Amino acid sequence: MKIFEYMATGVPILGSNIGSISEVLNPSNSIIFDPENQKTIGSGFRYFTNNRVESKKKSDAALLEVRHLYTWSVRAKSILEFIK
């Protein structure tokens, strides 16, 4: 749930590539880091600092995705389709 809340803020996201997080966050909507490699976290922060236009594009993409793909209505439709 938190990932979707973060996406809805319209703020750039720096997310780890573990578990279900990597199913939602990707290079088009966030900066992904390897939690086993501290250097990738720093690289992600530097990317956001040095590439504000691209960072804005990523946060805008995340916002659009959460509004169109990850709503309760979309989830309910998916579940009903699965049941059929």
N, C-alpha and C positions, 0 to 999 in steps of 0.2 A: 504494500500500500504506500509506503514512504516514497518509493521510486516514482510512482504516479503523481504524488503530491509535489515532489521536486520538479518533475517535468511540467506541471501546471503553473509553476512560478514564472516561467519564461526566463529563468536565470541559467547560465551555462552550468552543465553538470560534469563533474569529474567522478567517474564511477569505476569500480573494480570489475574485472572480468571473471567473476565467480558465480556459480550457481544460476539461479533464475534471473539475477541482475543482467547477465549477458544475453538473456533471451529478449530483453526489452531495450536496454541501452546498446547502442552501436556507434560506429564512427560517424554516421550521418547526424546523430542527435546528441552526441556527447563526446567527451574525451575519455577513453578507456585506459586504465592502468593495471599493471600486474601487481597484486598485493604482495607478492613474494619479492618484488624488486623495487626498493625505495626510490631509485633513480627515476622510474617511470612516473611516480607521483609528482616529483619536482618538475619533470618535463611537461606534465599536464598543466600544472600551474603556470609555467612559463609560456606555454602555448596560449592560454587564455589571456595572459598579460600582453603578449606580443602580437596577437592576432585577433583583435577585437571584432573586426568585421566577420571573420569566419566563426568566431565564438558566438556572435549574435545569430548567424545563420543556423548554427547547431541548436541553440536554445529555442529559436523559432520553430525549427523542425520538431523538436521534442514537444513543444506546446501544441502544434498541430496534431501530432500523433496521439497525444493523450486526449485531445478533444474529439478525435474521430475514431480512434481504434480502441481506447481503453475506458469507455464509459460503462456505467451499469447497464444501460440499454443494449449496447453492443454485446456485452457479456451474457445478458439474459437471452438474447436472440441466438447466440452461439450455443448455449446450453439447450435451448428448445430444439434447435436443429439437430443436435447430437442425440436427443431423446427420440426424435422421429426416426 
